[in-house]
Amino acid sequence: MAGKKQFDMETALDAAMIQFWRVGYAETSLDDLSRATGLNRSSIYSSLGDKDTLFVRCLDRYAARFGARYDAALARAGSEPVAAVRAFFEVTLERIADPELPDGCLMAQSAMAIATLSPGAAARAKEALGAQRLRLRSALKAGRLNDQDAEDFALHMAAVNLSLAILSGSGSSPAQLRAVAGVSIDAFAQALRGGGRSGRA
């Protein structure tokens, strides 16, 4: 019975995450969460928490799930930095193309909705967004960029990565999304060949 309860909890959290991902925090009501999870309001409160608490749990779940994939993609940055960055963007492009998942990105939605989130949820969203930049910066430094260029490219790539989900939701084609990512990959490769964005060693 304990195993079944855990399975049901995981399923409910996934359902809530998809609900927030599909329509955003502001447009998701407790009734929506009830329909998505199959739990009544009292069960949501007792098992998953209030809306803010549940949103933060879902945001953490999303960040952990896709963060692990980004980490795996960037793991070879020290030896194959360009291939690692390409694999990083591929994680996003594959997620966008997955018909089983909603369009867009829960992180991108959260970034655009920070002003409407509770202070705790907004802080967690900012933390998750910052973690993506730090993940990239660490990998790019391992890929032989100097500190400043690694910081600049990390900020740029994190922004481009979020924009891919937004562009997808506005109707950009898979080819156009790959072209956007390709510009960043090519600029990074050129910086490596030149010793940095401004030729710094």
N, CA and C atoms as an extended XYZ file, in Angstrom:
603
Properties=species:S:1:pos:R:3:atomname:S:1:resname:S:1:resid:I:1 pbc="F F F"
N         0.824       -1.209        0.000 N   MET     1
C         0.000        0.000        0.000 CA  MET     1
C         0.859        1.260        0.000 C   MET     1
N         1.982        1.208        0.744 N   ALA     2
C         2.850        2.379        0.779 CA  ALA     2
C         3.385        2.691       -0.606 C   ALA     2
N         3.746        1.629       -1.356 N   GLY     3
C         4.253        1.833       -2.707 CA  GLY     3
C         3.209        2.448       -3.606 C   GLY     3
N         1.958        1.991       -3.501 N   LYS     4
C         0.892        2.536       -4.338 CA  LYS     4
C         0.638        4.003       -4.009 C   LYS     4
N         0.679        4.367       -2.730 N   LYS     5
C         0.476        5.751       -2.347 CA  LYS     5
C         1.552        6.641       -2.952 C   LYS     5
N         2.812        6.179       -2.913 N   GLN     6
C         3.901        6.947       -3.496 CA  GLN     6
C         3.707        7.100       -4.997 C   GLN     6
N         3.301        6.026       -5.668 N   PHE     7
C         3.050        6.079       -7.106 CA  PHE     7
C         1.947        7.069       -7.420 C   PHE     7
N         0.885        7.025       -6.663 N   ASP     8
C        -0.214        7.954       -6.878 CA  ASP     8
C         0.227        9.403       -6.646 C   ASP     8
N         1.066        9.630       -5.647 N   MET     9
C         1.567       10.969       -5.372 CA  MET     9
C         2.403       11.480       -6.538 C   MET     9
N         3.266       10.609       -7.058 N   GLU    10
C         4.100       10.993       -8.194 CA  GLU    10
C         3.234       11.329       -9.406 C   GLU    10
N         2.209       10.526       -9.625 N   THR    11
C         1.303       10.763      -10.748 CA  THR    11
C         0.567       12.083      -10.578 C   THR    11
N         0.120       12.355       -9.360 N   ALA    12
C        -0.596       13.607       -9.090 CA  ALA    12
C         0.317       14.814       -9.297 C   ALA    12
N         1.559       14.717       -8.857 N   LEU    13
C         2.494       15.822       -9.041 CA  LEU    13
C         2.781       16.054      -10.523 C   LEU    13
N         2.940       14.978      -11.269 N   ASP    14
C         3.149       15.121      -12.708 CA  ASP    14
C         1.948       15.789      -13.371 C   ASP    14
N         0.758       15.386      -12.970 N   ALA    15
C        -0.459       15.967      -13.545 CA  ALA    15
C        -0.559       17.454      -13.221 C   ALA    15
N        -0.219       17.820      -11.993 N   ALA    16
C        -0.248       19.233      -11.609 CA  ALA    16
C         0.813       20.017      -12.379 C   ALA    16
N         1.986       19.429      -12.538 N   MET    17
C         3.045       20.094      -13.284 CA  MET    17
C         2.614       20.357      -14.724 C   MET    17
N         1.999       19.371      -15.353 N   ILE    18
C         1.528       19.537      -16.729 CA  ILE    18
C         0.460       20.625      -16.800 C   ILE    18
N        -0.407       20.691      -15.794 N   GLN    19
C        -1.448       21.715      -15.771 CA  GLN    19
C        -0.831       23.117      -15.703 C   GLN    19
N         0.095       23.322      -14.788 N   PHE    20
C         0.761       24.619      -14.698 CA  PHE    20
C         1.527       24.921      -15.989 C   PHE    20
N         2.166       23.909      -16.535 N   TRP    21
C         2.963       24.054      -17.749 CA  TRP    21
C         2.068       24.439      -18.934 C   TRP    21
N         0.893       23.842      -18.995 N   ARG    22
C         0.016       24.053      -20.150 CA  ARG    22
C        -0.575       25.463      -20.173 C   ARG    22
N        -1.022       25.967      -19.027 N   VAL    23
C        -1.733       27.257      -19.049 CA  VAL    23
C        -1.111       28.321      -18.154 C   VAL    23
N        -0.113       27.961      -17.356 N   GLY    24
C         0.530       28.945      -16.500 CA  GLY    24
C        -0.055       29.005      -15.104 C   GLY    24
N         0.657       29.675      -14.213 N   TYR    25
C         0.251       29.772      -12.813 CA  TYR    25
C        -1.057       30.548      -12.659 C   TYR    25
N        -1.116       31.732      -13.246 N   ALA    26
C        -2.271       32.614      -13.027 CA  ALA    26
C        -3.561       32.012      -13.550 C   ALA    26
N        -3.482       31.283      -14.647 N   GLU    27
C        -4.687       30.735      -15.277 CA  GLU    27
C        -5.082       29.367      -14.720 C   GLU    27
N        -4.303       28.853      -13.789 N   THR    28
C        -4.615       27.561      -13.183 CA  THR    28
C        -5.348       27.777      -11.861 C   THR    28
N        -6.548       27.233      -11.762 N   SER    29
C        -7.333       27.342      -10.534 CA  SER    29
C        -7.245       26.039       -9.753 C   SER    29
N        -7.722       26.070       -8.520 N   LEU    30
C        -7.771       24.839       -7.730 CA  LEU    30
C        -8.704       23.815       -8.382 C   LEU    30
N        -9.761       24.282       -9.023 N   ASP    31
C       -10.640       23.355       -9.740 CA  ASP    31
C        -9.899       22.689      -10.890 C   ASP    31
N        -9.057       23.448      -11.588 N   ASP    32
C        -8.242       22.872      -12.665 CA  ASP    32
C        -7.312       21.803      -12.106 C   ASP    32
N        -6.683       22.110      -10.981 N   LEU    33
C        -5.762       21.157      -10.362 CA  LEU    33
C        -6.505       19.919       -9.881 C   LEU    33
N        -7.722       20.125       -9.390 N   SER    34
C        -8.543       18.996       -8.951 CA  SER    34
C        -8.864       18.073      -10.127 C   SER    34
N        -9.269       18.669      -11.244 N   ARG    35
C        -9.576       17.857      -12.427 CA  ARG    35
C        -8.323       17.153      -12.947 C   ARG    35
N        -7.192       17.859      -12.932 N   ALA    36
C        -5.959       17.290      -13.474 CA  ALA    36
C        -5.446       16.130      -12.629 C   ALA    36
N        -5.515       16.284      -11.319 N   THR    37
C        -4.942       15.277      -10.422 CA  THR    37
C        -5.928       14.191      -10.016 C   THR    37
N        -7.233       14.477      -10.167 N   GLY    38
C        -8.245       13.538       -9.702 CA  GLY    38
C        -8.458       13.609       -8.203 C   GLY    38
N        -7.917       14.644       -7.559 N   LEU    39
C        -8.061       14.817       -6.115 CA  LEU    39
C        -9.029       15.959       -5.832 C   LEU    39
N        -9.803       15.846       -4.761 N   ASN    40
C       -10.654       16.966       -4.393 CA  ASN    40
C        -9.806       18.040       -3.695 C   ASN    40
N       -10.419       19.180       -3.448 N   ARG    41
C        -9.670       20.303       -2.883 CA  ARG    41
C        -9.011       19.959       -1.552 C   ARG    41
N        -9.749       19.304       -0.698 N   SER    42
C        -9.188       18.983        0.621 CA  SER    42
C        -8.012       18.036        0.494 C   SER    42
N        -8.088       17.098       -0.447 N   SER    43
C        -6.978       16.165       -0.653 CA  SER    43
C        -5.765       16.871       -1.238 C   SER    43
N        -5.999       17.840       -2.108 N   ILE    44
C        -4.888       18.626       -2.658 CA  ILE    44
C        -4.170       19.357       -1.530 C   ILE    44
N        -4.953       20.021       -0.672 N   TYR    45
C        -4.348       20.767        0.434 CA  TYR    45
C        -3.585       19.847        1.382 C   TYR    45
N        -4.186       18.708        1.717 N   SER    46
C        -3.563       17.827        2.702 CA  SER    46
C        -2.374       17.064        2.131 C   SER    46
N        -2.424       16.727        0.843 N   SER    47
C        -1.367       15.902        0.250 CA  SER    47
C        -0.321       16.701       -0.507 C   SER    47
N        -0.739       17.786       -1.162 N   LEU    48
C         0.157       18.512       -2.058 CA  LEU    48
C         0.423       19.946       -1.617 C   LEU    48
N        -0.412       20.484       -0.762 N   GLY    49
C        -0.238       21.856       -0.306 CA  GLY    49
C        -1.166       22.821       -1.035 C   GLY    49
N        -1.088       24.104       -0.660 N   ASP    50
C        -1.902       25.104       -1.338 CA  ASP    50
C        -1.336       25.357       -2.737 C   ASP    50
N        -1.977       26.248       -3.478 N   LYS    51
C        -1.579       26.459       -4.870 CA  LYS    51
C        -0.117       26.906       -4.985 C   LYS    51
N         0.306       27.844       -4.150 N   ASP    52
C         1.687       28.322       -4.208 CA  ASP    52
C         2.671       27.199       -3.890 C   ASP    52
N         2.379       26.452       -2.837 N   THR    53
C         3.261       25.350       -2.453 CA  THR    53
C         3.336       24.313       -3.551 C   THR    53
N         2.206       23.983       -4.132 N   LEU    54
C         2.174       22.985       -5.198 CA  LEU    54
C         2.916       23.494       -6.427 C   LEU    54
N         2.758       24.777       -6.751 N   PHE    55
C         3.471       25.321       -7.897 CA  PHE    55
C         4.979       25.218       -7.703 C   PHE    55
N         5.465       25.557       -6.515 N   VAL    56
C         6.899       25.467       -6.237 CA  VAL    56
C         7.366       24.018       -6.347 C   VAL    56
N         6.565       23.080       -5.838 N   ARG    57
C         6.931       21.665       -5.955 CA  ARG    57
C         7.010       21.249       -7.423 C   ARG    57
N         6.082       21.735       -8.214 N   CYS    58
C         6.083       21.405       -9.638 CA  CYS    58
C         7.257       22.053      -10.354 C   CYS    58
N         7.573       23.276       -9.979 N   LEU    59
C         8.722       23.961      -10.568 CA  LEU    59
C        10.013       23.220      -10.234 C   LEU    59
N        10.142       22.792       -8.989 N   ASP    60
C        11.313       22.011       -8.592 CA  ASP    60
C        11.371       20.688       -9.356 C   ASP    60
N        10.238       20.081       -9.541 N   ARG    61
C        10.167       18.806      -10.263 CA  ARG    61
C        10.609       18.990      -11.712 C   ARG    61
N        10.103       20.037      -12.327 N   TYR    62
C        10.461       20.349      -13.716 CA  TYR    62
C        11.963       20.635      -13.824 C   TYR    62
N        12.477       21.474      -12.911 N   ALA    63
C        13.885       21.844      -12.945 CA  ALA    63
C        14.788       20.636      -12.738 C   ALA    63
N        14.403       19.740      -11.847 N   ALA    64
C        15.209       18.548      -11.595 CA  ALA    64
C        15.185       17.599      -12.791 C   ALA    64
N        14.007       17.410      -13.357 N   ARG    65
C        13.869       16.463      -14.466 CA  ARG    65
C        14.663       16.913      -15.685 C   ARG    65
N        14.460       18.149      -16.092 N   PHE    66
C        15.157       18.620      -17.285 CA  PHE    66
C        16.573       19.083      -16.960 C   PHE    66
N        16.803       19.506      -15.725 N   GLY    67
C        18.155       19.867      -15.321 CA  GLY    67
C        19.097       18.686      -15.425 C   GLY    67
N        18.630       17.506      -15.080 N   ALA    68
C        19.462       16.306      -15.195 CA  ALA    68
C        19.826       16.042      -16.646 C   ALA    68
N        18.895       16.323      -17.549 N   ARG    69
C        19.172       16.117      -18.974 CA  ARG    69
C        20.169       17.156      -19.493 C   ARG    69
N        20.015       18.389      -19.027 N   TYR    70
C        20.980       19.418      -19.422 CA  TYR    70
C        22.369       19.094      -18.871 C   TYR    70
N        22.435       18.621      -17.641 N   ASP    71
C        23.723       18.247      -17.052 CA  ASP    71
C        24.392       17.144      -17.863 C   ASP    71
N        23.606       16.146      -18.269 N   ALA    72
C        24.163       15.051      -19.062 CA  ALA    72
C        24.667       15.563      -20.406 C   ALA    72
N        23.924       16.486      -21.008 N   ALA    73
C        24.323       17.034      -22.306 CA  ALA    73
C        25.632       17.809      -22.195 C   ALA    73
N        25.802       18.534      -21.093 N   LEU    74
C        26.980       19.389      -20.931 CA  LEU    74
C        28.164       18.674      -20.292 C   LEU    74
N        28.005       17.409      -19.968 N   ALA    75
C        29.046       16.684      -19.230 CA  ALA    75
C        30.364       16.609      -19.987 C   ALA    75
N        30.303       16.620      -21.311 N   ARG    76
C        31.538       16.505      -22.099 CA  ARG    76
C        32.061       17.863      -22.565 C   ARG    76
N        31.644       18.931      -21.915 N   ALA    77
C        32.060       20.265      -22.341 CA  ALA    77
C        33.573       20.448      -22.288 C   ALA    77
N        34.229       19.776      -21.354 N   GLY    78
C        35.668       19.922      -21.246 CA  GLY    78
C        36.425       19.390      -22.438 C   GLY    78
N        35.925       18.330      -23.043 N   SER    79
C        36.620       17.719      -24.183 CA  SER    79
C        35.988       18.049      -25.524 C   SER    79
N        34.667       18.256      -25.530 N   GLU    80
C        33.952       18.552      -26.773 CA  GLU    80
C        32.953       19.681      -26.524 C   GLU    80
N        33.456       20.883      -26.326 N   PRO    81
C        32.579       21.976      -25.908 CA  PRO    81
C        31.465       22.318      -26.906 C   PRO    81
N        31.772       22.329      -28.191 N   VAL    82
C        30.745       22.678      -29.173 CA  VAL    82
C        29.671       21.588      -29.233 C   VAL    82
N        30.099       20.340      -29.215 N   ALA    83
C        29.135       19.233      -29.215 CA  ALA    83
C        28.282       19.273      -27.960 C   ALA    83
N        28.869       19.658      -26.828 N   ALA    84
C        28.113       19.733      -25.578 CA  ALA    84
C        27.045       20.816      -25.649 C   ALA    84
N        27.390       21.974      -26.203 N   VAL    85
C        26.413       23.058      -26.329 CA  VAL    85
C        25.310       22.653      -27.308 C   VAL    85
N        25.693       21.988      -28.376 N   ARG    86
C        24.675       21.508      -29.326 CA  ARG    86
C        23.726       20.528      -28.631 C   ARG    86
N        24.285       19.643      -27.819 N   ALA    87
C        23.456       18.678      -27.084 CA  ALA    87
C        22.557       19.376      -26.072 C   ALA    87
N        23.051       20.459      -25.479 N   PHE    88
C        22.253       21.254      -24.538 CA  PHE    88
C        20.988       21.772      -25.225 C   PHE    88
N        21.165       22.396      -26.375 N   PHE    89
C        19.997       22.912      -27.084 CA  PHE    89
C        19.106       21.776      -27.594 C   PHE    89
N        19.712       20.645      -27.884 N   GLU    90
C        18.926       19.512      -28.372 CA  GLU    90
C        17.941       19.032      -27.310 C   GLU    90
N        18.324       19.123      -26.042 N   VAL    91
C        17.401       18.758      -24.962 CA  VAL    91
C        16.122       19.585      -25.077 C   VAL    91
N        16.275       20.877      -25.298 N   THR    92
C        15.123       21.757      -25.419 CA  THR    92
C        14.336       21.483      -26.691 C   THR    92
N        15.030       21.318      -27.798 N   LEU    93
C        14.352       21.082      -29.075 CA  LEU    93
C        13.581       19.769      -29.056 C   LEU    93
N        14.138       18.747      -28.437 N   GLU    94
C        13.440       17.460      -28.331 CA  GLU    94
C        12.230       17.578      -27.418 C   GLU    94
N        12.356       18.345      -26.337 N   ARG    95
C        11.215       18.540      -25.443 CA  ARG    95
C        10.091       19.278      -26.170 C   ARG    95
N        10.443       20.307      -26.918 N   ILE    96
C         9.444       21.066      -27.665 CA  ILE    96
C         8.742       20.184      -28.687 C   ILE    96
N         9.498       19.277      -29.312 N   ALA    97
C         8.938       18.426      -30.371 CA  ALA    97
C         8.144       17.240      -29.834 C   ALA    97
N         8.230       16.968      -28.537 N   ASP    98
C         7.564       15.809      -27.943 CA  ASP    98
C         6.049       16.040      -27.916 C   ASP    98
N         5.283       15.240      -28.658 N   PRO    99
C         3.826       15.457      -28.690 CA  PRO    99
C         3.135       15.130      -27.373 C   PRO    99
N         3.810       14.437      -26.474 N   GLU   100
C         3.220       14.083      -25.190 CA  GLU   100
C         3.324       15.225      -24.171 C   GLU   100
N         4.091       16.254      -24.501 N   LEU   101
C         4.302       17.351      -23.557 CA  LEU   101
C         3.653       18.634      -24.072 C   LEU   101
N         3.278       19.535      -23.167 N   PRO   102
C         2.696       20.806      -23.605 CA  PRO   102
C         3.712       21.647      -24.375 C   PRO   102
N         3.204       22.592      -25.155 N   ASP   103
C         4.091       23.544      -25.805 CA  ASP   103
C         4.751       24.419      -24.749 C   ASP   103
N         5.829       25.048      -25.151 N   GLY   104
C         6.461       26.013      -24.266 CA  GLY   104
C         7.338       25.386      -23.204 C   GLY   104
N         7.533       26.136      -22.139 N   CYS   105
C         8.473       25.763      -21.083 CA  CYS   105
C         7.966       26.340      -19.766 C   CYS   105
N         7.899       25.521      -18.744 N   LEU   106
C         7.423       26.001      -17.451 CA  LEU   106
C         8.334       27.092      -16.903 C   LEU   106
N         9.638       26.982      -17.169 N   MET   107
C        10.573       28.008      -16.714 CA  MET   107
C        10.328       29.329      -17.433 C   MET   107
N        10.115       29.266      -18.749 N   ALA   108
C         9.853       30.485      -19.515 CA  ALA   108
C         8.556       31.139      -19.040 C   ALA   108
N         7.531       30.331      -18.820 N   GLN   109
C         6.268       30.863      -18.294 CA  GLN   109
C         6.483       31.535      -16.949 C   GLN   109
N         7.263       30.880      -16.101 N   SER   110
C         7.507       31.415      -14.761 CA  SER   110
C         8.276       32.729      -14.837 C   SER   110
N         9.247       32.803      -15.766 N   ALA   111
C        10.026       34.032      -15.909 CA  ALA   111
C         9.124       35.199      -16.291 C   ALA   111
N         8.182       34.944      -17.183 N   MET   112
C         7.292       36.011      -17.645 CA  MET   112
C         6.230       36.361      -16.605 C   MET   112
N         5.993       35.444      -15.667 N   ALA   113
C         4.918       35.654      -14.693 CA  ALA   113
C         5.424       36.006      -13.305 C   ALA   113
N         6.715       36.281      -13.168 N   ILE   114
C         7.288       36.516      -11.844 CA  ILE   114
C         6.546       37.605      -11.075 C   ILE   114
N         6.125       38.647      -11.783 N   ALA   115
C         5.441       39.749      -11.095 CA  ALA   115
C         4.110       39.327      -10.488 C   ALA   115
N         3.527       38.248      -10.994 N   THR   116
C         2.219       37.794      -10.494 CA  THR   116
C         2.338       36.673       -9.472 C   THR   116
N         3.533       36.152       -9.275 N   LEU   117
C         3.728       35.041       -8.345 CA  LEU   117
C         3.836       35.553       -6.915 C   LEU   117
N         3.583       34.676       -5.980 N   SER   118
C         3.826       35.015       -4.579 CA  SER   118
C         5.331       35.225       -4.385 C   SER   118
N         5.738       35.946       -3.342 N   PRO   119
C         7.172       36.174       -3.130 CA  PRO   119
C         7.990       34.880       -3.084 C   PRO   119
N         7.448       33.858       -2.414 N   GLY   120
C         8.178       32.598       -2.327 CA  GLY   120
C         8.313       31.912       -3.664 C   GLY   120
N         7.227       31.890       -4.438 N   ALA   121
C         7.264       31.254       -5.752 CA  ALA   121
C         8.151       32.039       -6.708 C   ALA   121
N         8.090       33.370       -6.631 N   ALA   122
C         8.930       34.199       -7.494 CA  ALA   122
C        10.406       33.971       -7.182 C   ALA   122
N        10.736       33.880       -5.901 N   ALA   123
C        12.123       33.645       -5.510 CA  ALA   123
C        12.610       32.302       -6.025 C   ALA   123
N        11.738       31.299       -5.945 N   ARG   124
C        12.141       29.973       -6.423 CA  ARG   124
C        12.301       29.968       -7.938 C   ARG   124
N        11.437       30.678       -8.650 N   ALA   125
C        11.566       30.755      -10.102 CA  ALA   125
C        12.874       31.434      -10.486 C   ALA   125
N        13.222       32.531       -9.791 N   LYS   126
C        14.482       33.221      -10.072 CA  LYS   126
C        15.677       32.312       -9.781 C   LYS   126
N        15.568       31.550       -8.709 N   GLU   127
C        16.652       30.626       -8.352 CA  GLU   127
C        16.839       29.566       -9.427 C   GLU   127
N        15.723       29.018       -9.933 N   ALA   128
C        15.802       27.995      -10.971 CA  ALA   128
C        16.380       28.561      -12.263 C   ALA   128
N        15.985       29.777      -12.609 N   LEU   129
C        16.531       30.419      -13.800 CA  LEU   129
C        18.026       30.688      -13.633 C   LEU   129
N        18.412       31.118      -12.445 N   GLY   130
C        19.830       31.347      -12.188 CA  GLY   130
C        20.641       30.069      -12.241 C   GLY   130
N        20.054       28.972      -11.816 N   ALA   131
C        20.761       27.687      -11.842 CA  ALA   131
C        21.103       27.276      -13.273 C   ALA   131
N        20.218       27.592      -14.204 N   GLN   132
C        20.502       27.273      -15.608 CA  GLN   132
C        21.713       28.063      -16.103 C   GLN   132
N        21.776       29.330      -15.760 N   ARG   133
C        22.918       30.148      -16.166 CA  ARG   133
C        24.206       29.634      -15.528 C   ARG   133
N        24.155       29.264      -14.253 N   LEU   134
C        25.343       28.748      -13.576 CA  LEU   134
C        25.784       27.417      -14.166 C   LEU   134
N        24.825       26.591      -14.538 N   ARG   135
C        25.129       25.307      -15.187 CA  ARG   135
C        25.909       25.544      -16.480 C   ARG   135
N        25.416       26.478      -17.268 N   LEU   136
C        26.075       26.798      -18.535 CA  LEU   136
C        27.452       27.424      -18.304 C   LEU   136
N        27.533       28.350      -17.363 N   ARG   137
C        28.815       29.016      -17.112 CA  ARG   137
C        29.890       28.013      -16.713 C   ARG   137
N        29.544       27.089      -15.852 N   SER   138
C        30.512       26.075      -15.426 CA  SER   138
C        30.983       25.229      -16.604 C   SER   138
N        30.034       24.844      -17.462 N   ALA   139
C        30.380       24.021      -18.618 CA  ALA   139
C        31.229       24.800      -19.614 C   ALA   139
N        30.892       26.066      -19.833 N   LEU   140
C        31.635       26.862      -20.814 CA  LEU   140
C        33.044       27.170      -20.334 C   LEU   140
N        33.199       27.344      -19.025 N   LYS   141
C        34.548       27.506      -18.487 CA  LYS   141
C        35.366       26.235      -18.671 C   LYS   141
N        34.723       25.092      -18.486 N   ALA   142
C        35.404       23.824      -18.740 CA  ALA   142
C        35.752       23.687      -20.221 C   ALA   142
N        34.953       24.350      -21.067 N   GLY   143
C        35.198       24.320      -22.508 CA  GLY   143
C        36.206       25.352      -22.969 C   GLY   143
N        36.982       25.893      -22.048 N   ARG   144
C        38.142       26.737      -22.344 CA  ARG   144
C        37.806       28.195      -22.662 C   ARG   144
N        36.656       28.669      -22.271 N   LEU   145
C        36.391       30.104      -22.342 CA  LEU   145
C        36.896       30.771      -21.069 C   LEU   145
N        37.339       32.000      -21.196 N   ASN   146
C        37.731       32.725      -19.992 CA  ASN   146
C        36.487       33.089      -19.184 C   ASN   146
N        36.699       33.581      -17.985 N   ASP   147
C        35.582       33.807      -17.067 CA  ASP   147
C        34.532       34.753      -17.638 C   ASP   147
N        34.967       35.883      -18.206 N   GLN   148
C        34.008       36.859      -18.706 CA  GLN   148
C        33.230       36.335      -19.899 C   GLN   148
N        33.919       35.680      -20.819 N   ASP   149
C        33.217       35.130      -21.983 CA  ASP   149
C        32.274       34.000      -21.570 C   ASP   149
N        32.696       33.198      -20.603 N   ALA   150
C        31.828       32.125      -20.119 CA  ALA   150
C        30.563       32.712      -19.498 C   ALA   150
N        30.713       33.794      -18.752 N   GLU   151
C        29.554       34.457      -18.145 CA  GLU   151
C        28.644       35.039      -19.223 C   GLU   151
N        29.234       35.702      -20.215 N   ASP   152
C        28.439       36.322      -21.278 CA  ASP   152
C        27.688       35.280      -22.097 C   ASP   152
N        28.382       34.213      -22.486 N   PHE   153
C        27.739       33.179      -23.282 CA  PHE   153
C        26.701       32.413      -22.467 C   PHE   153
N        26.953       32.221      -21.194 N   ALA   154
C        25.978       31.523      -20.348 CA  ALA   154
C        24.678       32.309      -20.280 C   ALA   154
N        24.788       33.624      -20.086 N   LEU   155
C        23.596       34.471      -20.040 CA  LEU   155
C        22.874       34.441      -21.390 C   LEU   155
N        23.644       34.547      -22.463 N   HIS   156
C        23.068       34.529      -23.808 CA  HIS   156
C        22.360       33.207      -24.097 C   HIS   156
N        23.036       32.101      -23.824 N   MET   157
C        22.465       30.792      -24.142 CA  MET   157
C        21.251       30.474      -23.279 C   MET   157
N        21.279       30.885      -22.018 N   ALA   158
C        20.109       30.678      -21.166 CA  ALA   158
C        18.915       31.454      -21.716 C   ALA   158
N        19.170       32.680      -22.195 N   ALA   159
C        18.098       33.496      -22.759 CA  ALA   159
C        17.573       32.889      -24.060 C   ALA   159
N        18.479       32.438      -24.913 N   VAL   160
C        18.072       31.810      -26.175 CA  VAL   160
C        17.270       30.547      -25.893 C   VAL   160
N        17.711       29.790      -24.905 N   ASN   161
C        17.016       28.548      -24.578 CA  ASN   161
C        15.563       28.813      -24.161 C   ASN   161
N        15.345       29.851      -23.360 N   LEU   162
C        13.988       30.221      -22.981 CA  LEU   162
C        13.200       30.714      -24.195 C   LEU   162
N        13.869       31.454      -25.061 N   SER   163
C        13.170       32.022      -26.218 CA  SER   163
C        12.702       30.943      -27.191 C   SER   163
N        13.390       29.813      -27.235 N   LEU   164
C        12.971       28.737      -28.141 CA  LEU   164
C        11.551       28.276      -27.818 C   LEU   164
N        11.257       28.154      -26.525 N   ALA   165
C         9.913       27.727      -26.121 CA  ALA   165
C         8.882       28.789      -26.470 C   ALA   165
N         9.248       30.053      -26.280 N   ILE   166
C         8.317       31.133      -26.598 CA  ILE   166
C         8.065       31.188      -28.105 C   ILE   166
N         9.118       31.067      -28.892 N   LEU   167
C         8.985       31.079      -30.354 CA  LEU   167
C         8.140       29.914      -30.845 C   LEU   167
N         8.342       28.754      -30.223 N   SER   168
C         7.556       27.580      -30.606 CA  SER   168
C         6.077       27.834      -30.373 C   SER   168
N         5.759       28.412      -29.214 N   GLY   169
C         4.370       28.687      -28.896 CA  GLY   169
C         3.733       29.720      -29.800 C   GLY   169
N         4.567       30.558      -30.438 N   SER   170
C         4.038       31.587      -31.334 CA  SER   170
C         4.035       31.146      -32.789 C   SER   170
N         4.379       29.862      -33.023 N   GLY   171
C         4.236       29.316      -34.365 CA  GLY   171
C         5.503       29.115      -35.169 C   GLY   171
N         6.671       29.367      -34.585 N   SER   172
C         7.912       29.132      -35.326 CA  SER   172
C         8.071       27.649      -35.614 C   SER   172
N         8.609       27.337      -36.776 N   SER   173
C         8.763       25.946      -37.193 CA  SER   173
C         9.980       25.319      -36.521 C   SER   173
N        10.048       23.979      -36.491 N   PRO   174
C        11.244       23.314      -35.955 CA  PRO   174
C        12.520       23.765      -36.649 C   PRO   174
N        12.451       23.986      -37.963 N   ALA   175
C        13.639       24.442      -38.700 CA  ALA   175
C        14.069       25.826      -38.234 C   ALA   175
N        13.111       26.694      -37.980 N   GLN   176
C        13.436       28.035      -37.497 CA  GLN   176
C        14.032       27.981      -36.096 C   GLN   176
N        13.507       27.114      -35.247 N   LEU   177
C        14.051       26.982      -33.896 CA  LEU   177
C        15.485       26.472      -33.943 C   LEU   177
N        15.740       25.508      -34.806 N   ARG   178
C        17.109       24.996      -34.947 CA  ARG   178
C        18.039       26.072      -35.484 C   ARG   178
N        17.530       26.928      -36.362 N   ALA   179
C        18.352       28.014      -36.884 CA  ALA   179
C        18.730       28.991      -35.780 C   ALA   179
N        17.780       29.289      -34.884 N   VAL   180
C        18.064       30.188      -33.762 CA  VAL   180
C        19.153       29.592      -32.875 C   VAL   180
N        19.001       28.334      -32.522 N   ALA   181
C        20.020       27.668      -31.699 CA  ALA   181
C        21.346       27.606      -32.440 C   ALA   181
N        21.280       27.381      -33.741 N   GLY   182
C        22.500       27.264      -34.536 CA  GLY   182
C        23.339       28.526      -34.529 C   GLY   182
N        22.696       29.693      -34.502 N   VAL   183
C        23.445       30.948      -34.442 CA  VAL   183
C        24.275       31.007      -33.163 C   VAL   183
N        23.685       30.598      -32.052 N   SER   184
C        24.413       30.594      -30.777 CA  SER   184
C        25.550       29.587      -30.790 C   SER   184
N        25.289       28.419      -31.344 N   ILE   185
C        26.327       27.392      -31.411 CA  ILE   185
C        27.488       27.861      -32.279 C   ILE   185
N        27.175       28.462      -33.424 N   ASP   186
C        28.228       28.942      -34.325 CA  ASP   186
C        29.040       30.067      -33.683 C   ASP   186
N        28.365       30.977      -32.978 N   ALA   187
C        29.076       32.071      -32.312 CA  ALA   187
C        30.008       31.526      -31.234 C   ALA   187
N        29.542       30.514      -30.519 N   PHE   188
C        30.380       29.890      -29.494 CA  PHE   188
C        31.592       29.216      -30.124 C   PHE   188
N        31.377       28.481      -31.206 N   ALA   189
C        32.487       27.806      -31.883 CA  ALA   189
C        33.509       28.826      -32.387 C   ALA   189
N        33.024       29.940      -32.913 N   GLN   190
C        33.925       30.979      -33.404 CA  GLN   190
C        34.723       31.594      -32.253 C   GLN   190
N        34.074       31.797      -31.127 N   ALA   191
C        34.783       32.342      -29.969 CA  ALA   191
C        35.886       31.408      -29.506 C   ALA   191
N        35.622       30.114      -29.533 N   LEU   192
C        36.649       29.151      -29.148 CA  LEU   192
C        37.829       29.200      -30.106 C   LEU   192
N        37.566       29.296      -31.381 N   ARG   193
C        38.640       29.341      -32.372 CA  ARG   193
C        39.466       30.609      -32.248 C   ARG   193
N        38.794       31.696      -31.856 N   GLY   194
C        39.492       32.975      -31.759 CA  GLY   194
C        40.044       33.291      -30.391 C   GLY   194
N        39.876       32.374      -29.446 N   GLY   195
C        40.392       32.607      -28.097 CA  GLY   195
C        39.456       33.432      -27.232 C   GLY   195
N        38.231       33.625      -27.690 N   GLY   196
C        37.275       34.409      -26.921 CA  GLY   196
C        36.510       35.356      -27.827 C   GLY   196
N        35.495       35.997      -27.301 N   ARG   197
C        34.672       36.887      -28.133 CA  ARG   197
C        35.471       38.049      -28.688 C   ARG   197
N        36.433       38.525      -27.929 N   SER   198
C        37.234       39.660      -28.386 CA  SER   198
C        38.698       39.269      -28.599 C   SER   198
N        38.871       37.931      -28.788 N   GLY   199
C        40.210       37.456      -29.049 CA  GLY   199
C        41.053       37.306      -27.806 C   GLY   199
N        40.436       37.410      -26.619 N   ARG   200
C        41.203       37.250      -25.384 CA  ARG   200
C        41.594       35.795      -25.213 C   ARG   200
N        42.767       35.574      -24.663 N   ALA   201
C        43.232       34.204      -24.441 CA  ALA   201
C        42.512       33.624      -23.243 C   ALA   201
